[in-house]
């Protein structure tokens, strides 16, 4: 399960195995091994991966199915599992619009 998630996160970010390996300081063979579930990253690598993709380590290792943010200081919202990155990008744009709208209403007062 972790390997599948790693591969999906890496591809969503537009990284090759070689690029991802360079970030982690391992070989691309090691990344391939992670993605095929033949081995698991060590704890420090898991933290690096979670930060890179902004997902919780719990999501990364399969304890939860929602990719909550690594940064627990951020407010998080839950979106349906059927939403893809495009849907999430649209949600983020809508949030920006709401912030802009709120700022303009406050400025008019």
Rosetta blueprint (number, residue, H / E / L):
1 X L
2 X H
3 X H
4 X H
5 X H
6 X H
7 X H
8 X H
9 X H
10 X H
11 X H
12 X H
13 X L
14 X L
15 X L
16 X L
17 X H
18 X H
19 X H
20 X H
21 X H
22 X H
23 X H
24 X H
25 X L
26 X L
27 X L
28 X H
29 X H
30 X H
31 X H
32 X H
33 X H
34 X H
35 X H
36 X L
37 X L
38 X L
39 X L
40 X L
41 X L
42 X L
43 X H
44 X H
45 X H
46 X H
47 X H
48 X H
49 X H
50 X H
51 X H
52 X H
53 X H
54 X L
55 X L
56 X L
57 X H
58 X H
59 X H
60 X H
61 X L
62 X L
63 X L
64 X L
65 X L
66 X L
67 X L
68 X L
69 X L
70 X L
71 X L
72 X L
73 X L
74 X L
75 X L
76 X L
77 X L
78 X L
79 X L
80 X L
81 X L
82 X L
83 X L
84 X L
85 X H
86 X H
87 X H
88 X H
89 X H
90 X H
91 X H
92 X H
93 X H
94 X H
95 X H
96 X H
97 X H
98 X H
99 X H
100 X H
101 X H
102 X H
103 X H
104 X H
105 X H
106 X H
107 X H
108 X H
109 X L
